[in-house]
């Protein structure tokens, strides 16, 4: 039971940390163009 007093705050802190990282990446424009890189892989631009 005593371990729960340590594990619960640590898990809550980890969840808030993960949410902070997600929203920070979202604000920095990480998820703006979801289709561009996928289509760029399929294009054949090899000029030999």
TIVEXPA-425227 format. One record per residue (C-alpha): residue number from 1; residue in one letter; x, y, z. Coordinates in steps of 0.5 Angstrom, whole numbers. Layout:
// TIVEXPA-425227
REC   resi   resn    east   north      up
REC    NUM      A       X       Y       Z
...
//
This chain:
// TIVEXPA-425227
REC   resi   resn    east   north      up
REC      1      X       0       0       0
REC      2      X       6       5       1
REC      3      X       8       4      -6
REC      4      X       2       7      -8
REC      5      X       3      13      -5
REC      6      X      10      14      -9
REC      7      X       7      10     -16
REC      8      X       1      14     -17
REC      9      X       4      21     -17
REC     10      X       9      19     -21
REC     11      X       4      16     -26
REC     12      X       0      23     -26
REC     13      X       7      27     -27
REC     14      X       8      22     -33
REC     15      X       1      23     -36
REC     16      X       2      31     -36
REC     17      X       9      30     -38
REC     18      X       7      26     -44
REC     19      X       1      31     -46
REC     20      X       5      37     -45
REC     21      X      10      34     -50
REC     22      X       4      32     -55
REC     23      X       1      39     -55
REC     24      X       8      43     -55
REC     25      X      10      38     -62
REC     26      X       3      40     -64
REC     27      X       4      48     -63
REC     28      X      11      47     -67
REC     29      X       7      45     -73
REC     30      X      10      37     -72
REC     31      X       3      35     -75
REC     32      X       1      40     -80
REC     33      X       3      36     -86
REC     34      X       1      29     -85
REC     35      X       0      27     -93
REC     36      X       6      30     -96
REC     37      X      12      26     -93
REC     38      X       8      19     -95
REC     39      X       7      22    -102
REC     40      X      14      24    -103
REC     41      X      16      17    -102
REC     42      X      12      14    -108
REC     43      X      14      19    -113
REC     44      X      20      17    -117
REC     45      X      25      23    -118
REC     46      X      31      19    -119
REC     47      X      35      22    -125
REC     48      X      41      18    -127
//
